Amino acid sequence: MARIVGLGVAAATTVGPVTATPARAADDAGWRMPVPGAVARPFDASASDYGPGHRGVDLVADPGVAVVAAGPGTVTFAGPVAGALHVVVLHRGGVRTSYSFLLDLAVAAGDVVAGGSVVGRAGGPDPDGDHVGVVHFGVRLGERYVDPLRLFGDGTARVRLIPLDRAPHERGRPVPTAGATGLLEGLPVGPPPPGAGGCGAGVPAIDALVRAVCAGIDWASARTGDALRAGLGLLADAGRAGRTLARSLAPVLTDARAVLARGSAAAVAALADQPVARVLRDLVEVGERFLDWTRRECDPAAAPADGTGGSGHLVMAVAGIESRAEGPGRRSFGLDVRALGYHADEVHWFSYAADGGAYVADDTHDDLRVAARRLAAQLRALDAAEPGREVDLIAHSQGGVVVEQFLRHEYDASDPTFPPIGTVVTLASPHRGAPLATTARTLRRDRRTGPVLDRIAPVLPGPPADARSVAQLAEDSRFLERMRRSPLPEHVEVTTVGGTDDVVVPADRIRIPGATEVVVAVDGLTDHGAIPRDPRALQVVRSALEQRPPPCTSVLEGLRGAVTPVVLSRVEGDLGEHLTGFLAARGVRP
């Protein structure tokens, strides 16, 4: 096992460790430090896009010192989150800077600021006590955190601002070396443009399989290479047959990764049609999941969910598909709110009904965008009844996707009609889509299986295959693609929890970029139905509500959480394709 854990290699960067030297007032491209103090704590790159780390720098600042904008831009957020004051400024090129733990605010959302404009004063409260006597300064490119000090030169050479997990020679095109402002405008943050080469670039009519192979994976990054080696290592540890298979697959998969990283569009499209592409993607995902587990931040002495502790907020609980509630404010799923420390008068249950009252299972089959708007309306009504009370959101299954759609497309932290959003936790929610929903769509679209599925649908358990929400939960649905185009709100803490053996929503489908992800072994006949009241899962929820690291898990649980969900997703997601292919091979005509 030690051999496997040791497979991780630190991501390539262009800047070494930061020493606690006095901050520069400004660089020659116009960027300036928010305060003149020394660096008390440097940036600490997360091991993955989803793991722990220190996503900014802490700058020493005496109480009352003016905190200034690092450059010109527009204030997108200014206000309290979890008992502390924060300001976020959007700059040219999609760069966002954040200034946290302020004493007061000098700006409001929507204000246009110049570089050096005062946004607030240092010395604000920090409920956790981790940021006393400092200002926390962060920088994002899209959803990716980068070292803020890379905005500034060192007096002799311009520091290059690039994503942390890729060296300059791995980007596929030169890294600009102009001033910081020009560099940020030219930085290739998103997918390469057509004709630029790489995974799927320039394919005139790229099909679903190519998108599935390419989406979400930077095949040229060092991290992906580490993940592939880790996946092969796990396979090699699975007995003699596993060692033999890993030895034979290693050169084939390494070559395939090289094609996906730097191959022509035609080569990528040809490879995507081969089974090796799916094997490669699955082994990389297994390896990434296990490496993320080895690098996680966790609490070995996390408190159980025993009715003590909690957040002290209100909570809105959002149930999933096929749920129901007999009346306004009635329980809609089995969340053990008492174990999480909520009092009865602090608990509110979301309704899928248009009037916010009683609802039946059929109401959960409708458009999830409509459900998100209804969640927005019910939260506004809650704030009108109890103004200013912070509200946690805890959701199960499909309800987590409703919450994500609400956060990305409905919620506006500067809108005073919304309550302040506290902690967000989702339980067994298919944020990356549900493989069974993908299979249902495949079977319905095929003229051989579609009529059969329609005939037997009334006796099948679960939602109808033709439900609007089921189609939206397919892994590559347009709904999910469009939902992700908008970022999550600044400073909303999200934790996603999955069950190791959940066959309804495999735990590799619960991921939200930037969120804390935890997989637990759930007690009960089915992980999916039991997770809202499972002691292990509720322990994770309590830790999230108290803004503490999640509980630690054993190595065996880490292995199961890496391997089992990926296997379940592959089997379930390919089921429809295999069935229709089986019928076609035997001459069954539509």
NUMAR-48505 format. One line per 3 residues: number of its first residue (from 1); their letters; for each residue x, y, z of C-alpha. Coordinates in steps of 0.2 Angstrom, whole numbers, plus 5000, padded with zeros to 4 digits. Example, Ala and Ser with C-alpha at 12.3 -4.5 7.8 and 13.67 -1.06 7.14 Angstrom:
// residues 2
1 = as = 5062 4978 5039 | 5068 4995 5036
This chain:
// residues 590
1 = mar = 5000 5000 5000 | 5014 5012 5004 | 5020 5010 4986
4 = ivg = 5003 5016 4980 | 5002 5031 4991 | 5019 5036 4986
7 = lgv = 5014 5038 4968 | 5008 5056 4970 | 5020 5069 4962
10 = aaa = 5019 5087 4967 | 5011 5098 4953 | 5023 5108 4942
13 = ttv = 5024 5127 4946 | 5035 5141 4941 | 5037 5149 4958
16 = gpv = 5046 5142 4973 | 5041 5144 4991 | 5036 5161 4996
19 = tat = 5045 5169 5011 | 5038 5181 5023 | 5045 5197 5015
22 = par = 5036 5214 5015 | 5023 5215 5002 | 5027 5227 4987
25 = aad = 5016 5242 4985 | 5013 5239 4967 | 5021 5231 4951
28 = dag = 5025 5240 4935 | 5009 5233 4927 | 4998 5242 4939
31 = wrm = 4994 5227 4951 | 4996 5231 4970 | 4996 5222 4986
34 = pvp = 4980 5226 4996 | 4990 5230 5012 | 5009 5233 5014
37 = gav = 5012 5219 5027 | 5023 5204 5026 | 5016 5187 5021
40 = arp = 5011 5177 5036 | 5005 5162 5027 | 5008 5158 5009
43 = fda = 4997 5150 4996 | 4996 5131 4997 | 4990 5123 4981
46 = sas = 4977 5110 4984 | 4982 5092 4978 | 4967 5093 4967
49 = dyg = 4953 5105 4961 | 4942 5098 4975 | 4954 5095 4990
52 = pgh = 4960 5105 5005 | 4973 5119 5004 | 4976 5137 5008
55 = rgv = 4968 5146 4993 | 4976 5163 4995 | 4989 5172 5006
58 = dlv = 4988 5180 5023 | 4995 5197 5024 | 5000 5205 5041
61 = adp = 4989 5220 5044 | 4986 5230 5060 | 4968 5234 5064
64 = gva = 4961 5249 5055 | 4974 5248 5040 | 4966 5252 5024
67 = vva = 4964 5237 5012 | 4964 5242 4994 | 4959 5234 4977
70 = agp = 4973 5225 4968 | 4968 5232 4952 | 4953 5241 4943
73 = gtv = 4937 5231 4942 | 4919 5229 4948 | 4914 5224 4965
76 = tfa = 4904 5208 4963 | 4901 5204 4982 | 4903 5214 4998
79 = gpv = 4896 5208 5014 | 4896 5195 5028 | 4898 5177 5026
82 = aga = 4899 5165 5041 | 4902 5180 5053 | 4916 5188 5043
85 = lhv = 4916 5202 5030 | 4922 5199 5012 | 4924 5209 4996
88 = vvl = 4926 5201 4979 | 4932 5211 4964 | 4930 5205 4945
91 = hrg = 4945 5212 4934 | 4948 5211 4915 | 4952 5193 4909
94 = gvr = 4940 5185 4921 | 4952 5187 4936 | 4943 5189 4953
97 = tsy = 4952 5195 4968 | 4945 5193 4986 | 4949 5202 5002
100 = sfl = 4943 5193 5018 | 4941 5196 5037 | 4938 5215 5036
103 = ldl = 4933 5226 5050 | 4921 5236 5039 | 4917 5239 5021
106 = ava = 4920 5254 5010 | 4911 5247 4994 | 4895 5239 4989
109 = agd = 4891 5226 4975 | 4891 5234 4958 | 4904 5248 4963
112 = vva = 4917 5251 4950 | 4934 5253 4958 | 4951 5258 4953
115 = ggs = 4967 5250 4958 | 4972 5256 4975 | 4954 5261 4979
118 = vvg = 4950 5257 4998 | 4938 5242 4999 | 4938 5241 5018
121 = rag = 4949 5241 5034 | 4958 5226 5041 | 4955 5219 5058
124 = gpd = 4938 5211 5056 | 4932 5196 5066 | 4937 5178 5062
127 = pdg = 4925 5165 5070 | 4938 5151 5068 | 4953 5161 5075
130 = dhv = 4964 5157 5060 | 4965 5174 5052 | 4968 5186 5067
133 = gvv = 4979 5201 5063 | 4979 5197 5044 | 4970 5200 5028
136 = hfg = 4967 5185 5017 | 4970 5189 4999 | 4964 5177 4985
139 = vrl = 4964 5176 4966 | 4954 5165 4955 | 4955 5162 4936
142 = ger = 4937 5156 4933 | 4935 5142 4946 | 4954 5139 4948
145 = yvd = 4963 5147 4963 | 4981 5153 4959 | 4994 5160 4970
148 = plr = 4990 5179 4972 | 5009 5183 4972 | 5010 5178 4954
151 = lfg = 5002 5194 4950 | 5018 5203 4955 | 5036 5204 4948
154 = dgt = 5051 5202 4959 | 5061 5217 4952 | 5071 5206 4940
157 = arv = 5059 5195 4930 | 5040 5194 4928 | 5032 5180 4937
160 = rli = 5021 5170 4925 | 5004 5167 4930 | 4998 5150 4925
163 = pld = 4987 5136 4932 | 4996 5127 4946 | 4995 5109 4939
166 = rap = 5004 5113 4922 | 5021 5118 4917 | 5023 5130 4903
169 = her = 5029 5118 4891 | 5013 5107 4894 | 5001 5120 4889
172 = grp = 5001 5117 4870 | 5005 5135 4866 | 5018 5147 4873
175 = vpt = 5015 5156 4889 | 5014 5175 4887 | 5028 5185 4895
178 = aga = 5021 5202 4893 | 5015 5212 4908 | 5003 5205 4921
181 = tgl = 4987 5213 4913 | 4991 5207 4896 | 4996 5190 4902
184 = leg = 4979 5188 4911 | 4970 5193 4895 | 4979 5180 4885
187 = lpv = 4979 5166 4897 | 4970 5150 4889 | 4959 5146 4904
190 = gpp = 4945 5137 4894 | 4946 5123 4881 | 4957 5126 4866
193 = ppg = 4950 5135 4851 | 4945 5124 4835 | 4961 5119 4826
196 = agg = 4972 5121 4841 | 4975 5102 4843 | 4972 5092 4859
199 = cga = 4957 5083 4865 | 4943 5084 4853 | 4948 5101 4846
202 = gvp = 4943 5104 4828 | 4931 5089 4827 | 4917 5096 4816
205 = aid = 4903 5085 4824 | 4910 5079 4840 | 4900 5065 4847
208 = alv = 4895 5061 4865 | 4909 5048 4867 | 4922 5060 4862
211 = rav = 4915 5073 4875 | 4914 5060 4888 | 4932 5055 4886
214 = cag = 4938 5073 4885 | 4927 5082 4897 | 4934 5088 4914
217 = idw = 4952 5080 4912 | 4967 5089 4907 | 4976 5074 4899
220 = asa = 4993 5084 4897 | 4994 5088 4916 | 5006 5080 4927
223 = rtg = 4992 5076 4939 | 4983 5065 4926 | 4999 5056 4924
226 = dal = 5000 5053 4942 | 4982 5047 4943 | 4985 5035 4929
229 = rag = 5000 5027 4938 | 4990 5026 4954 | 4975 5018 4945
232 = lgl = 4987 5005 4938 | 4995 5003 4955 | 4978 4999 4963
235 = lad = 4975 4986 4949 | 4992 4978 4951 | 4988 4976 4970
238 = agr = 4972 4966 4966 | 4981 4949 4964 | 4991 4940 4951
241 = agr = 4978 4943 4937 | 4978 4961 4942 | 4997 4963 4940
244 = tla = 4997 4954 4924 | 4983 4965 4917 | 4991 4981 4924
247 = rsl = 5008 4976 4916 | 4999 4974 4899 | 4989 4989 4900
250 = apv = 5002 5002 4906 | 5011 5005 4889 | 4994 5005 4879
253 = ltd = 4986 5017 4891 | 5001 5028 4892 | 5002 5030 4873
256 = ara = 4983 5033 4873 | 4985 5047 4886 | 4999 5055 4875
259 = vla = 4987 5055 4860 | 4973 5063 4870 | 4985 5076 4876
262 = rgs = 4994 5081 4860 | 4986 5071 4846 | 4977 5079 4831
265 = aaa = 4958 5080 4831 | 4957 5065 4819 | 4967 5054 4831
268 = vaa = 4957 5059 4846 | 4941 5055 4837 | 4947 5038 4831
271 = lad = 4954 5034 4849 | 4937 5039 4857 | 4929 5025 4847
274 = qpv = 4940 5012 4855 | 4937 5003 4872 | 4954 5008 4877
277 = arv = 4948 5026 4879 | 4935 5021 4892 | 4947 5010 4902
280 = lrd = 4960 5025 4902 | 4947 5037 4908 | 4941 5025 4922
283 = lve = 4958 5021 4928 | 4963 5039 4929 | 4947 5043 4938
286 = vge = 4951 5029 4951 | 4968 5035 4953 | 4963 5053 4955
289 = rfl = 4950 5048 4968 | 4963 5038 4978 | 4976 5052 4977
292 = dwt = 4963 5065 4983 | 4959 5053 4998 | 4978 5052 5003
295 = rre = 4980 5071 5002 | 4964 5075 5011 | 4962 5086 5027
298 = cdp = 4952 5077 5040 | 4948 5076 5058 | 4952 5060 5068
301 = aaa = 4942 5066 5083 | 4927 5073 5074 | 4911 5074 5085
304 = pad = 4896 5062 5082 | 4880 5069 5077 | 4872 5067 5094
307 = gtg = 4860 5082 5095 | 4874 5094 5102 | 4883 5107 5092
310 = gsg = 4877 5112 5074 | 4877 5129 5066 | 4864 5138 5076
313 = hlv = 4855 5143 5059 | 4839 5139 5051 | 4839 5125 5039
316 = mav = 4829 5122 5023 | 4829 5103 5019 | 4826 5099 5000
319 = agi = 4821 5081 4996 | 4824 5071 4980 | 4814 5063 4966
322 = esr = 4799 5053 4971 | 4798 5062 4988 | 4781 5069 4995
325 = aeg = 4774 5079 5009 | 4757 5079 5016 | 4756 5098 5020
328 = pgr = 4765 5114 5022 | 4781 5112 5032 | 4779 5093 5033
331 = rsf = 4794 5082 5033 | 4798 5076 5015 | 4813 5064 5018
334 = gld = 4821 5055 5032 | 4834 5068 5037 | 4838 5067 5056
337 = vra = 4838 5085 5060 | 4838 5083 5078 | 4854 5073 5077
340 = lgy = 4862 5089 5068 | 4857 5100 5083 | 4842 5109 5075
343 = had = 4827 5114 5085 | 4810 5110 5078 | 4806 5129 5075
346 = evh = 4822 5130 5065 | 4818 5117 5052 | 4809 5121 5036
349 = wfs = 4805 5108 5022 | 4805 5113 5004 | 4790 5110 4993
352 = yaa = 4790 5105 4975 | 4772 5112 4973 | 4768 5128 4965
355 = dgg = 4760 5135 4980 | 4773 5129 4992 | 4761 5117 5001
358 = ayv = 4757 5098 5000 | 4765 5089 4985 | 4765 5072 4978
361 = add = 4779 5062 4969 | 4773 5068 4952 | 4778 5086 4957
364 = thd = 4796 5080 4958 | 4796 5075 4940 | 4795 5092 4932
367 = dlr = 4808 5104 4926 | 4822 5106 4939 | 4824 5125 4934
370 = vaa = 4806 5128 4940 | 4810 5119 4956 | 4825 5130 4959
373 = rrl = 4814 5145 4956 | 4802 5139 4969 | 4816 5136 4981
376 = aaq = 4821 5154 4979 | 4803 5160 4982 | 4802 5149 4998
379 = lra = 4818 5156 5004 | 4812 5174 5001 | 4797 5170 5011
382 = lda = 4807 5163 5025 | 4818 5178 5026 | 4802 5189 5027
385 = aep = 4796 5179 5041 | 4813 5179 5050 | 4823 5193 5043
388 = gre = 4842 5191 5043 | 4843 5173 5050 | 4856 5163 5041
391 = vdl = 4849 5148 5032 | 4858 5131 5029 | 4853 5121 5014
394 = iah = 4853 5102 5016 | 4847 5091 5002 | 4845 5073 4997
397 = sqg = 4847 5065 4979 | 4839 5076 4966 | 4836 5090 4979
400 = gvv = 4855 5093 4978 | 4854 5097 4960 | 4839 5109 4963
403 = veq = 4850 5118 4976 | 4865 5119 4964 | 4854 5126 4951
406 = flr = 4847 5139 4963 | 4864 5144 4969 | 4871 5146 4951
409 = hey = 4856 5154 4943 | 4844 5161 4956 | 4853 5166 4971
412 = das = 4861 5184 4973 | 4870 5187 4989 | 4867 5206 4986
415 = dpt = 4849 5204 4985 | 4842 5209 5002 | 4826 5199 4999
418 = fpp = 4836 5183 5001 | 4842 5176 5018 | 4861 5174 5021
421 = igt = 4865 5157 5015 | 4876 5147 5028 | 4882 5130 5024
424 = vvt = 4876 5119 5010 | 4877 5100 5011 | 4871 5088 4998
427 = las = 4868 5069 5001 | 4869 5057 4987 | 4866 5070 4974
430 = phr = 4870 5067 4956 | 4879 5084 4952 | 4888 5075 4938
433 = gap = 4872 5066 4932 | 4865 5049 4936 | 4871 5034 4925
436 = lat = 4854 5026 4927 | 4846 5042 4920 | 4858 5041 4905
439 = tar = 4853 5022 4902 | 4834 5027 4903 | 4837 5040 4890
442 = tlr = 4846 5028 4879 | 4833 5015 4880 | 4819 5027 4877
445 = rdr = 4827 5034 4861 | 4830 5017 4853 | 4815 5011 4843
448 = rtg = 4817 4993 4849 | 4818 4996 4867 | 4808 5012 4869
451 = pvl = 4790 5004 4867 | 4795 4990 4878 | 4801 5002 4892
454 = dri = 4784 5012 4890 | 4774 4997 4892 | 4783 4990 4908
457 = apv = 4785 5008 4916 | 4770 5007 4927 | 4776 4992 4936
460 = lpg = 4794 4998 4938 | 4800 5005 4954 | 4806 5023 4954
463 = ppa = 4802 5038 4943 | 4795 5036 4925 | 4809 5035 4912
466 = dar = 4800 5049 4902 | 4800 5062 4917 | 4807 5079 4913
469 = sva = 4818 5078 4928 | 4825 5061 4924 | 4831 5067 4907
472 = qla = 4839 5082 4915 | 4849 5071 4926 | 4857 5061 4912
475 = eds = 4876 5063 4913 | 4878 5074 4897 | 4861 5083 4897
478 = rfl = 4860 5101 4891 | 4852 5106 4908 | 4868 5100 4917
481 = erm = 4879 5108 4904 | 4870 5125 4905 | 4869 5124 4924
484 = rrs = 4888 5124 4926 | 4891 5139 4915 | 4887 5150 4930
487 = plp = 4899 5150 4945 | 4894 5146 4962 | 4892 5161 4973
490 = ehv = 4908 5167 4982 | 4911 5161 5000 | 4896 5148 5000
493 = evt = 4904 5133 5008 | 4898 5117 5000 | 4900 5099 5005
496 = tvg = 4894 5084 4995 | 4892 5067 5004 | 4890 5050 4995
499 = gtd = 4889 5032 5000 | 4902 5019 4994 | 4890 5007 4987
502 = dvv = 4876 5018 4981 | 4869 5011 4965 | 4856 5025 4962
505 = vpa = 4869 5039 4963 | 4887 5031 4963 | 4898 5042 4973
508 = dri = 4909 5047 4959 | 4894 5057 4952 | 4892 5068 4968
511 = rip = 4907 5080 4964 | 4905 5099 4962 | 4922 5108 4958
514 = gat = 4928 5117 4973 | 4917 5108 4985 | 4922 5096 4999
517 = evv = 4918 5079 4994 | 4917 5064 5007 | 4912 5046 5003
520 = vav = 4906 5035 5018 | 4901 5017 5021 | 4883 5018 5024
523 = dgl = 4873 5006 5035 | 4857 5000 5029 | 4849 4990 5015
526 = tdh = 4852 5003 5002 | 4865 5017 5003 | 4854 5030 4994
529 = gai = 4839 5029 5005 | 4848 5027 5021 | 4861 5041 5020
532 = prd = 4850 5055 5027 | 4849 5046 5044 | 4866 5037 5043
535 = pra = 4877 5041 5058 | 4893 5042 5048 | 4885 5053 5035
538 = lqv = 4877 5064 5048 | 4894 5066 5057 | 4901 5073 5041
541 = vrs = 4886 5085 5040 | 4889 5091 5058 | 4907 5094 5054
544 = ale = 4902 5104 5039 | 4889 5114 5048 | 4903 5119 5061
547 = qrp = 4915 5123 5047 | 4927 5109 5053 | 4937 5096 5042
550 = ppc = 4927 5080 5039 | 4930 5064 5049 | 4945 5053 5044
553 = tsv = 4941 5037 5036 | 4952 5021 5035 | 4963 5016 5020
556 = leg = 4950 5002 5016 | 4936 5015 5015 | 4948 5026 5004
559 = lrg = 4951 5011 4992 | 4932 5007 4991 | 4927 5025 4989
562 = avt = 4940 5026 4974 | 4936 5010 4965 | 4918 5005 4968
565 = pvv = 4909 5021 4962 | 4918 5021 4946 | 4914 5003 4943
568 = lsr = 4896 5006 4947 | 4895 5021 4935 | 4903 5012 4921
571 = veg = 4891 4997 4922 | 4875 5007 4924 | 4880 5020 4911
574 = dlg = 4884 5008 4898 | 4869 4996 4901 | 4857 5005 4889
577 = ehl = 4871 5005 4875 | 4875 4986 4878 | 4857 4981 4878
580 = tgf = 4853 4990 4861 | 4869 4984 4854 | 4864 4966 4859
583 = laa = 4847 4967 4850 | 4855 4975 4835 | 4868 4961 4834
586 = rgv = 4854 4948 4834 | 4845 4956 4820 | 4831 4964 4830
589 = rp = 4824 4978 4820 | 4816 4994 4826
